[in-house]
Amino acid sequence: MRKKLRLGIMGGTFDPIHYGHLVTAEEALVQFNLDRVLFMPTGVPVRKSHRMVTSSEHRYLMTVIATASNPDFVVSRMEVDRPGLTYTVDTMLALRAEYGSSAELYFITGADAVWDILSWRDSDRLADVCTFIAATRPGYDLSRFEQDEVSQHINIEFMEVPALAISSTDIRTRIAQRRPVRYLLPEAVAAYVAKNQLYTDESS
Ligand code: NAP
């Protein structure tokens, strides 16, 4: 009998992608016995009106560069190429149609994003299609989830990832302030950022 596919979908804005994201994906691969992890950079993220998000093409290319050496990691253009705002439910339904009903889909993202999930478009439908893996930073207070409505409605697995002390926001600020980012993200991604003069303006 053919083994069921266990697919991780690593959703994020990745602005920029860093070692915290890569360690999260590797940890999920091993802990949840996944066959591979599909990185899914968002196209036009919802609820990011408070700041300018780097173009999806740059974020996609940085994700490709960061994951190139890992045979278990692949990158999808699905959200980058889909017109309009990016809704996770559209992506997961498309993946369900592509991989069939027997595939097990795990949507991996940051716990702070998952916290909000009941307000995402079609969250009930989304919850039927996949399991959520919520990555937490060290010291993250999980008790707020246990008391929250979200834990009764959505199947969420938590995974603490010490490397998530690294954050994209901190990296953007550091670059704008000309502070070092070496060892926070892959060197090739840092070179891409420098070559394209990304994140030089702190106000954005
Ligand atoms: P965000 O609000 O920018 O991120 C929330 C927190 O989670 C940040 O601390 C972030 O750290 C971390 N994070 C984000 N992605 C992560 C990942 N893959 N692994 C580990 N930590 C991660 O979240 P976002 O990037 O916009 O959205 C996350 C995912 O949820 C995306 O796939 C997005 O499309 C989806 N989403 C869907 C809806 C919807 O369908 N309505 C609404 C919101 C979000 P960094 O800044 O360091 O990454």
Residues whose N, C-alpha, C, O or C-beta is under 5 A from the ligand:
A	BS01	NAP	M10 G11 G12 T13 H21 T24 M40 T42 P45 V46 T86 Y87 T88 V89 I108 T109 G110 A111 D112 A113 W120 R121 A135 I166 S167 S168 T169
